[in-house]
Amino acid sequence: MNYAEFYNHSVSNPQAFWENEARLIDWQQPFSQALDYSRPPFTKWFVGGKTNLCHNAVDRWIGTQADQPALIAISTETGTEKVYSFTELLAEVNRAAAVMQSLGVAKGDRVLIYMPMVAEAAFAMLACARIGAIHSVVFGGFASNSLATRIDDAKPKLIFSADAGSRAGKIVEYKPLLDEAINLARHKPSHVLLVNRGLAPMKLLADRDLDYSALRQQHFDANVPLVWLDSGDPSYVLYTSGTTGKPKGVQRDVGGYAVALASSMKHIFCGNPGETYFATSDIGWVVGHSYIVYGPLIAGMATIMYEGLPVRPDAGVWWGIVEKYKVTRMFSAPTAVRVLKKHPPELMKKYDLSSLKALYLAGEPLDETTSEWIASQLGVPVIDNYWQTETGWPILSVAKGIEDTPTRLGSPGIPMPGYKVKIINETTGALCGPNEKGVVVLEGPLPPGCMQTIYGDDERFVNTYWSDVGNAQVYSTFDWGIRDADGYYFILGRTDDVINVAGHRLGTREIEESISSHPNVSEVAVVGVEDKIKGQAAIAFVIPRNAETAATPQAKLALEAEIMAVVDKQLGAVARPSRVYFVTLLPKTRSGKLLRRSIQAICEGRDPGDLTTIEDPLSLQQIKAALAG
Ligand code: AMP
């Protein structure tokens, strides 16, 4: 079957198509109905079926490859490396599950995981999946305010954390940030489980904080029965930034997600049992969920969890890992490649990379230079793929497992199975013609694996993402795009106020709210501006309450540093603006709406666009003057 036939079948008869794909995983009880779309846009996949993500990722492989590597945890920060076979992984997951159960965690309870890239983080996720608890992993780079918002929304019974992470040799203490977050939050977890890596001292709060290693020891021989879940039960909630200050809890199911991952691992990532997969992301992001933890394991592959930088101790470090563990498929982000490109290529060439079959890049636009450079260095296909936290797996790519479809530079590719991708006019909703710019939307029903809803807020899910276009209900990706005459899509940036820094999605509203909490900030605008390495960088324009505090260059620098420190403390360094400029006016419409796109255009040296509604044109002069220094 060629790809066109395969894809057409997926959209013309989704029931039959996904019924067939569902055979890629184990079901404890078969489903009676592949798709229920009786209450659009809510989509139920594999109704009546019972399964379990942990079973499919771990237990299932004990029969055929018990002693083969399952999880390879490497930290170039602490100089540690440990390989867990499927048997050892199962034992660790059982211990973690037993510890959680001993603390009263049961099906449907939320467990918040705030961890560095250590094996225990994966054990915790899989343990939740095993007992039907809903995990919510919060990226370790986020700080107390971000964490507190998520605690209040997810209301976890238990928080799983650690003393510290390490980045570029610098210890990042997690416990004080966590303590502060719990103080700030209205909801209080019953317990906090802490992995002590011996990196930072921890004060344990009596009755609440528990040392994981002691409890693990008590449950060393635990054998925790799998809790078989309905296909539509929630498996996890992962928060992502939007246009408001309140992140959205993307909720995913069990059965649909397992099938989508198994299907994408086969057709897009072409992974086979016994091989090794290396995704360089973090468990705090969706790639970490889908393609560090669940996807590769569901495909029977060994997966690498890596704590460290791509260039430390030198830019050969990843390639040494590829050689040592015979990695066949690797997944990273364009920013990482741009960082590597600044280092001598010999460091990469030192290693035998003959096991590697393809490099997958995602999370942000892949420019042609970066793509061509890494392809020539590695001598393997570089496969761009476009998707979102909300979809959980690629919307656009090429499915080399079905057909050797050529890639096209600058394009992430063509629609993947089940995705009915359309480009529509922003105002009229009319379908755009070839090469005509519009909004990238997906016609419902969304394929398996995509978000079920926003956690606890069905109404927000419908209102945020869905609209009626003609007689179809469509999901907006909030990305601009075009489709060329041959059916290849090109992504042209966000339609909303979300920015993408080094592949990390950040809401400008969240950063603005954090900056506003500085006592000397009266007003602020944050925009994403083109950056050669990170794709985009956040830049802030601030109106200080007391203009004199930003009157001299030294005073400006001092206030800028203070504001950056506030963001670091509240949201985390990941959200820190790269520059803070001071003005006395911000460009707004007469109705008071910030003209972020005009500010962004000026920062990037472009025309600021239609300014008929601007309140005071002088504000734009101020932006220009501030940038000119
Ligand atoms: P996240 O939910 O954090 O994965 O961010 C998703 C957003 O990142 C998308 O809506 C796009 O704006 C952007 N994005 C992800 N992958 C790509 C890609 N391959 N090419 C261009 N933009 C991408």
Residues whose N, C-alpha, C, O or C-beta is under 5 A from the ligand:
A	BS01	AMP	L361 A362 G363 E364 P365 L366 D384 N385 Y386 W387 Q388 T389 E390 P412 T477 D479 I491 G503 R505
